[in-house]
């Protein structure tokens, strides 16, 4: 970027995200690729890009002025995550939901 031509048509970026890649790259690796990219985009957009359960979106709606996009697009429009016993069990084990049973 420092060595660019003065008449270069593209503007100077505010942030750059570098991705390490090779023939064996696992693009679905949560900690190596997905998490750094999500954090970079969250920083650029100044918003939270995680997906939340309906219970968390409900709490966000009453405690925050701005809802995360997943809550705006899903929970507020009555399109939350489709739940199952297995999904609820994993969420309780991870500490994301309360166990009401």
C-alpha positions as CSV (number, residue, x, y, z in Angstrom):
1,X,0.0,0.0,0.0
2,X,2.8,2.4,0.8
3,X,4.4,1.8,-2.6
4,X,1.2,2.4,-4.7
5,X,1.2,4.8,-7.6
6,X,-0.3,8.3,-6.6
7,X,-3.0,8.0,-9.3
8,X,-4.1,4.6,-8.1
9,X,-8.0,4.6,-8.5
10,X,-8.8,2.7,-5.3
11,X,-8.9,4.4,-1.9
12,X,-6.5,3.6,0.9
13,X,-8.1,0.9,3.1
14,X,-8.7,1.6,6.8
15,X,-8.1,-2.1,7.7
16,X,-6.6,-5.2,6.0
17,X,-7.4,-8.8,6.8
18,X,-4.6,-11.3,5.8
19,X,-5.5,-14.9,5.2
20,X,-2.9,-17.7,5.3
21,X,-3.7,-20.2,2.5
22,X,-2.2,-23.1,0.8
23,X,-3.4,-26.3,-1.0
24,X,-4.3,-28.0,2.3
25,X,-6.1,-25.1,4.0
26,X,-9.2,-26.1,5.9
27,X,-11.5,-23.1,5.3
28,X,-14.0,-24.4,7.9
29,X,-11.5,-24.3,10.8
30,X,-13.3,-22.3,13.4
31,X,-10.3,-20.8,15.2
32,X,-8.0,-20.5,12.3
33,X,-10.2,-18.9,9.7
34,X,-13.8,-18.3,10.7
35,X,-13.2,-16.6,14.1
36,X,-10.5,-14.1,12.8
37,X,-12.6,-13.2,9.8
38,X,-15.8,-12.7,11.9
39,X,-13.9,-10.5,14.3
40,X,-12.4,-8.5,11.5
41,X,-15.9,-7.9,9.9
42,X,-17.4,-7.1,13.3
43,X,-14.7,-4.5,13.8
44,X,-15.3,-3.0,10.4
45,X,-19.1,-3.0,10.8
46,X,-19.2,-2.2,14.5
47,X,-21.7,-4.9,15.2
48,X,-22.0,-8.4,16.6
49,X,-22.2,-11.1,13.8
50,X,-22.8,-14.1,16.1
51,X,-26.0,-16.1,15.9
52,X,-28.1,-16.1,19.1
53,X,-30.9,-18.3,20.5
54,X,-34.4,-16.7,20.9
55,X,-33.9,-16.4,24.7
56,X,-30.7,-14.4,24.2
57,X,-32.4,-12.1,21.6
58,X,-35.3,-11.6,24.0
59,X,-32.8,-10.4,26.7
60,X,-31.0,-8.2,24.2
61,X,-34.2,-6.6,23.2
62,X,-34.8,-5.4,26.8
63,X,-31.3,-4.6,27.7
64,X,-29.7,-3.0,24.6
65,X,-30.7,-0.3,22.2
66,X,-29.2,-2.0,19.2
67,X,-29.9,-5.7,18.5
68,X,-27.3,-7.9,16.7
69,X,-28.2,-8.5,13.0
70,X,-29.1,-12.2,13.7
71,X,-31.7,-11.1,16.3
72,X,-33.1,-8.4,13.9
73,X,-33.4,-10.8,11.0
74,X,-34.5,-13.9,12.9
75,X,-36.1,-13.3,16.4
76,X,-37.9,-10.0,15.7
77,X,-39.4,-11.4,12.5
78,X,-40.5,-14.6,14.3
79,X,-37.9,-16.7,12.6
80,X,-35.7,-18.0,15.4
81,X,-33.5,-21.1,15.4
82,X,-35.5,-24.3,15.0
83,X,-35.0,-26.1,18.4
84,X,-34.6,-29.7,19.3
85,X,-33.9,-31.6,22.5
86,X,-30.3,-32.3,21.3
87,X,-29.7,-28.6,20.4
88,X,-31.2,-27.5,23.8
89,X,-29.0,-30.0,25.6
90,X,-25.9,-28.7,23.9
91,X,-26.9,-25.1,24.6
92,X,-27.4,-25.9,28.3
93,X,-24.1,-27.7,28.6
94,X,-22.3,-24.7,27.0
95,X,-24.0,-22.3,29.4
96,X,-26.0,-20.5,26.7
97,X,-29.4,-21.4,28.0
98,X,-30.9,-22.0,31.4
99,X,-32.1,-25.5,32.3
100,X,-35.8,-25.2,33.2
101,X,-36.5,-28.9,33.5
